[in-house]
Amino acid sequence: MSTFLAVVRNGSMRRAAVGLHVTQPAVSARIRELERRLEVRLFERHGRALIPTEAGRIVATEATALVGAAEALHRRLAELQSGAAGTLRIATLDAASIYVLPSTYLEYRRDAPRVQLTVQVVDSRRVLGLVADLEVDVGVLALPASHPEVTLRPFFRDELACIAAPGHALAQSNRVRLRDLTSQPLVLYGRGSTTRAVLDAMFQSQGLVPNVAMETASPEAMKRLVEVGVGLAIVPRALVRDEVAAGRLVEIVVADARFTRTLAVALRRGRRLPPAAQRFVALLEARFPSLAAPAGRGKRSRGNATGRTRKGAPRAVPRRAVRR
């Protein structure tokens, strides 16, 4: 169609060939092929010039739009293949989406503004299922986790903190042990969640049973519940940094326990990621260098890594001293 329009504009196959940077026989062959496919004659001679037949005039009317649509299609496909356009679907934990990934989201949006980014906030088990079922392209979850169809890449060591309202009895204590927490009502992640399993295992390792007053999947809700005096909570430290600094919450340092969890990127095993997702994972690898380290990836894919951050990765917020 582009060659046909060039002949219409120039009234000559020779001049059209010059403009298209091809040979005149190539132009003649394209016009013959187009006439064969459409089963019409497109040009007739008028002296030394070629002018469109009635059928040619009809084709010329439609050809401009067709060529423009084809060019637009090629541009869209090229952008899709480069990762500059398309759709990126992510499933992540609530806390990770609040304080670990926002800067990555921002950089990605600046780098690929035409990509439609959708984020689902769910628990780790749901992240595994969404990735395995190809309902999302990339997942972010807490370890330990496993699925035969999902590869896991640890990238962030998450420090958790025990928090209390400023007026709580333990908020003024100089020395708190894990056993002391069991005498207090606790607001924890829901039973069956990965983070709750990690916390339960820590209590069980000392033969203790936590006194769970409430369960919720939202760390933001936990903060509010602690503020109003429902009980203590154990949440990501970075998530309460501002409240602790402002005095609305107090971090209780537990002498004989360190609350941590490891966050990992989840990818469908054996799947070639769409370009937009490849671009996002590449950005994560640059921001969190432990992702890009080739050594030990086999172990990390099974969720057995320690999750320690390497040089260049964001550090966990330092533990605050006990308020006296």
C-alpha positions as semicolon CSV with decimal commas, in nm:
position;residue;x (nm);y (nm);z (nm)
1;M;0,000;0,000;0,000
2;S;0,286;0,243;0,076
3;T;0,437;0,169;-0,266
4;F;0,098;0,213;-0,432
5;L;0,053;0,556;-0,269
6;A;0,404;0,657;-0,378
7;V;0,316;0,576;-0,740
8;V;-0,010;0,772;-0,711
9;R;0,177;1,075;-0,575
10;N;0,454;1,062;-0,835
11;G;0,254;0,943;-1,139
12;S;0,554;0,726;-1,223
13;M;0,703;0,396;-1,102
14;R;1,053;0,527;-1,171
15;R;1,010;0,837;-0,954
16;A;0,833;0,631;-0,686
17;A;1,130;0,390;-0,682
18;V;1,373;0,681;-0,629
19;G;1,170;0,811;-0,339
20;L;1,141;0,466;-0,180
21;H;1,511;0,386;-0,237
22;V;1,431;0,065;-0,425
23;T;1,460;-0,045;-0,786
24;Q;1,191;0,022;-1,045
25;P;1,136;-0,354;-1,102
26;A;1,069;-0,389;-0,728
27;V;0,800;-0,122;-0,748
28;S;0,645;-0,286;-1,056
29;A;0,641;-0,624;-0,878
30;R;0,466;-0,478;-0,572
31;I;0,197;-0,310;-0,784
32;R;0,137;-0,634;-0,978
33;E;0,107;-0,827;-0,651
34;L;-0,139;-0,574;-0,511
35;E;-0,349;-0,592;-0,831
36;R;-0,341;-0,972;-0,811
37;R;-0,462;-0,974;-0,449
38;L;-0,735;-0,715;-0,508
39;E;-0,825;-0,862;-0,849
40;V;-0,848;-0,517;-1,009
41;R;-0,637;-0,298;-1,233
42;L;-0,504;0,001;-1,037
43;F;-0,335;0,221;-1,302
44;E;-0,367;0,315;-1,664
45;R;-0,132;0,516;-1,879
46;H;-0,206;0,870;-1,987
47;G;0,081;0,970;-2,212
48;R;0,397;0,913;-2,004
49;A;0,214;0,931;-1,673
50;L;0,035;0,666;-1,470
51;I;-0,304;0,765;-1,337
52;P;-0,528;0,560;-1,105
53;T;-0,823;0,373;-1,251
54;E;-1,160;0,409;-1,080
55;A;-1,067;0,107;-0,864
56;G;-0,729;0,270;-0,802
57;R;-0,896;0,588;-0,681
58;I;-1,107;0,387;-0,433
59;V;-0,796;0,206;-0,307
60;A;-0,609;0,536;-0,276
61;T;-0,891;0,675;-0,060
62;E;-0,860;0,385;0,186
63;A;-0,486;0,323;0,159
64;T;-0,378;0,630;0,358
65;A;-0,576;0,519;0,662
66;L;-0,456;0,160;0,620
67;V;-0,091;0,262;0,602
68;G;-0,132;0,493;0,901
69;A;-0,295;0,212;1,102
70;A;-0,019;-0,030;1,006
71;E;0,250;0,217;1,109
72;A;0,075;0,280;1,440
73;L;0,051;-0,096;1,497
74;H;0,423;-0,138;1,432
75;R;0,501;0,143;1,676
76;R;0,282;-0,011;1,947
77;L;0,438;-0,353;1,900
78;A;0,788;-0,204;1,908
79;E;0,707;-0,023;2,233
80;L;0,562;-0,344;2,375
81;Q;0,874;-0,540;2,284
82;S;1,099;-0,277;2,438
83;G;0,898;-0,265;2,761
84;A;0,813;0,102;2,707
85;A;0,441;0,022;2,684
86;G;0,206;-0,256;2,782
87;T;0,074;-0,379;3,114
88;L;0,258;-0,482;3,430
89;R;0,065;-0,678;3,694
90;I;0,215;-0,707;4,043
91;A;0,095;-0,883;4,358
92;T;0,258;-0,777;4,683
93;L;0,225;-0,765;5,059
94;D;0,061;-0,461;5,214
95;A;0,368;-0,344;5,406
96;A;0,607;-0,407;5,114
97;S;0,392;-0,195;4,886
98;I;0,385;0,083;5,146
99;Y;0,751;0,122;5,242
100;V;0,975;-0,107;5,032
101;L;0,852;-0,064;4,676
102;P;0,719;0,295;4,639
103;S;1,053;0,439;4,526
104;T;1,083;0,154;4,275
105;Y;0,731;0,222;4,150
106;L;0,819;0,589;4,107
107;E;1,138;0,519;3,913
108;Y;0,957;0,267;3,695
109;R;0,678;0,513;3,617
110;R;0,934;0,775;3,518
111;D;1,121;0,523;3,304
112;A;0,812;0,369;3,140
113;P;0,521;0,615;3,170
114;R;0,314;0,435;2,906
115;V;0,307;0,105;3,093
116;Q;-0,019;0,047;3,280
117;L;0,086;-0,064;3,628
118;T;-0,162;-0,256;3,843
119;V;-0,083;-0,370;4,198
120;Q;-0,281;-0,619;4,403
121;V;-0,222;-0,620;4,780
122;V;-0,269;-0,972;4,920
123;D;-0,097;-1,213;5,159
124;S;0,203;-1,428;5,068
125;R;0,001;-1,743;4,996
126;R;-0,219;-1,553;4,754
127;V;0,089;-1,401;4,588
128;L;0,220;-1,753;4,518
129;G;-0,110;-1,858;4,364
130;L;-0,144;-1,549;4,146
131;V;0,210;-1,591;4,010
132;A;0,167;-1,966;3,952
133;D;-0,163;-1,914;3,770
134;L;-0,017;-1,635;3,551
135;E;-0,269;-1,386;3,688
136;V;0,020;-1,149;3,768
137;D;0,366;-1,107;3,621
138;V;0,569;-1,037;3,937
139;G;0,504;-1,109;4,304
140;V;0,661;-0,984;4,627
141;L;0,611;-1,202;4,935
142;A;0,760;-1,304;5,269
143;L;0,967;-1,619;5,316
144;P;0,945;-1,904;5,394
145;A;0,725;-1,990;5,097
146;S;0,734;-2,252;4,825
147;H;0,550;-2,358;4,512
148;P;0,670;-2,603;4,244
149;E;0,589;-2,354;3,967
150;V;0,737;-2,043;4,130
151;T;1,097;-1,923;4,159
152;L;1,180;-1,708;4,462
153;R;1,459;-1,449;4,481
154;P;1,521;-1,299;4,827
155;F;1,606;-0,930;4,811
156;F;1,522;-0,752;5,138
157;R;1,584;-0,826;5,506
158;D;1,283;-0,684;5,687
159;E;1,323;-0,584;6,053
160;L;1,010;-0,601;6,266
161;A;0,950;-0,405;6,584
162;C;0,734;-0,460;6,890
163;I;0,534;-0,142;6,946
164;A;0,321;-0,010;7,230
165;A;0,122;0,298;7,320
166;P;0,331;0,549;7,522
167;G;0,131;0,480;7,836
168;H;0,169;0,102;7,822
169;A;0,336;-0,063;8,124
170;L;0,611;-0,227;7,918
171;A;0,688;0,100;7,737
172;Q;0,881;0,219;8,044
173;S;1,063;-0,108;8,108
174;N;1,442;-0,118;8,074
175;R;1,459;-0,489;8,004
176;V;1,189;-0,687;7,828
177;R;1,207;-1,054;7,736
178;L;0,994;-1,247;7,494
179;R;0,822;-1,416;7,788
180;D;0,701;-1,075;7,908
181;L;0,508;-1,022;7,585
182;T;0,295;-1,331;7,644
183;S;0,134;-1,165;7,948
184;Q;0,009;-0,882;7,728
185;P;-0,265;-0,881;7,462
186;L;-0,108;-0,886;7,116
187;V;-0,239;-0,767;6,780
188;L;-0,078;-0,993;6,520
189;Y;-0,104;-1,089;6,154
190;G;-0,377;-1,343;6,082
191;R;-0,322;-1,710;6,155
192;G;-0,196;-1,888;5,846
193;S;-0,004;-1,589;5,710
194;T;0,368;-1,631;5,652
195;T;0,469;-1,355;5,893
196;R;0,242;-1,496;6,164
197;A;0,403;-1,838;6,115
198;V;0,747;-1,682;6,163
199;L;0,636;-1,509;6,485
200;D;0,459;-1,817;6,620
201;A;0,773;-2,025;6,559
202;M;0,978;-1,774;6,757
203;F;0,746;-1,800;7,056
204;Q;0,730;-2,179;7,026
205;S;1,110;-2,204;7,022
206;Q;1,103;-2,077;7,380
207;G;0,802;-2,284;7,480
208;L;0,577;-1,979;7,485
209;V;0,223;-1,914;7,359
210;P;0,136;-1,557;7,258
211;N;-0,179;-1,398;7,396
212;V;-0,344;-1,294;7,068
213;A;-0,621;-1,043;7,128
214;M;-0,682;-0,952;6,763
215;E;-0,570;-1,059;6,416
216;T;-0,555;-0,844;6,103
217;A;-0,377;-0,850;5,770
218;S;-0,320;-0,474;5,776
219;P;-0,014;-0,334;5,955
220;E;-0,171;0,012;5,928
221;A;-0,467;-0,118;6,129
222;M;-0,224;-0,268;6,382
223;K;-0,065;0,072;6,440
224;R;-0,401;0,233;6,508
225;L;-0,511;-0,048;6,738
226;V;-0,192;-0,011;6,941
227;E;-0,236;0,366;6,959
228;V;-0,583;0,330;7,111
229;G;-0,457;0,076;7,365
230;V;-0,582;-0,261;7,237
231;G;-0,243;-0,418;7,297
232;L;0,108;-0,463;7,160
233;A;0,188;-0,541;6,797
234;I;0,484;-0,662;6,596
235;V;0,508;-0,481;6,264
236;P;0,776;-0,377;6,012
237;R;1,000;-0,122;6,186
238;A;1,014;0,112;5,886
239;L;0,636;0,136;5,894
240;V;0,631;0,292;6,243
241;R;0,942;0,507;6,221
242;D;0,749;0,835;6,199
243;E;0,506;0,744;6,479
244;V;0,792;0,644;6,711
245;A;0,983;0,963;6,630
246;A;0,671;1,170;6,702
247;G;0,608;0,990;7,032
248;R;0,272;0,845;6,928
249;L;0,416;0,495;6,959
250;V;0,704;0,343;7,156
251;E;0,926;0,062;7,035
252;I;0,986;-0,208;7,294
253;V;1,326;-0,372;7,251
254;V;1,303;-0,741;7,337
255;A;1,640;-0,854;7,471
256;D;1,620;-1,222;7,381
257;A;1,446;-1,204;7,042
258;R;1,499;-1,037;6,708
259;F;1,198;-1,017;6,482
260;T;1,289;-1,041;6,113
261;R;1,148;-1,168;5,789
262;T;1,286;-1,192;5,436
263;L;1,103;-1,052;5,135
264;A;1,144;-1,219;4,796
265;V;1,045;-1,162;4,436
266;A;0,826;-1,442;4,298
267;L;0,836;-1,532;3,927
268;R;0,663;-1,809;3,732
269;R;0,918;-2,085;3,674
270;G;1,008;-2,137;3,309
271;R;0,804;-1,840;3,187
272;R;0,945;-1,575;2,958
273;L;0,842;-1,252;3,124
274;P;0,668;-0,986;2,916
275;P;0,907;-0,700;2,831
276;A;0,737;-0,460;3,074
277;A;0,787;-0,711;3,356
278;Q;1,147;-0,775;3,248
279;R;1,205;-0,402;3,276
280;F;1,063;-0,393;3,629
281;V;1,269;-0,691;3,748
282;A;1,582;-0,537;3,596
283;L;1,510;-0,220;3,792
284;L;1,471;-0,422;4,113
285;E;1,801;-0,598;4,043
286;A;1,968;-0,259;4,013
287;R;1,808;-0,122;4,332
288;F;1,861;-0,441;4,535
289;P;2,193;-0,591;4,420
290;S;2,141;-0,919;4,608
291;L;1,887;-1,007;4,339
292;A;2,149;-0,990;4,067
293;A;2,414;-1,197;4,248
294;P;2,465;-1,518;4,046
295;A;2,606;-1,721;4,335
296;G;2,359;-1,932;4,529
297;R;2,058;-1,856;4,310
298;G;1,962;-2,221;4,309
299;K;1,917;-2,215;4,685
300;R;1,736;-1,885;4,678
301;S;1,484;-2,016;4,429
302;R;1,372;-2,269;4,693
303;G;1,334;-2,000;4,958
304;N;1,630;-2,119;5,172
305;A;1,843;-1,804;5,165
306;T;1,902;-1,586;5,467
307;G;1,785;-1,276;5,286
308;R;2,084;-1,068;5,398
309;T;2,125;-0,749;5,204
310;R;2,441;-0,682;5,012
311;K;2,631;-0,358;4,975
312;G;2,412;-0,103;4,804
313;A;2,081;-0,250;4,924
314;P;1,858;-0,044;5,154
315;R;1,944;-0,102;5,518
316;A;1,683;-0,180;5,776
317;V;1,596;0,105;6,008
318;P;1,823;0,086;6,317
319;R;1,676;-0,033;6,643
320;R;1,571;0,253;6,868
321;A;1,677;0,268;7,228
322;V;1,419;0,184;7,492
323;R;1,229;0,488;7,613
324;R;1,277;0,539;7,983
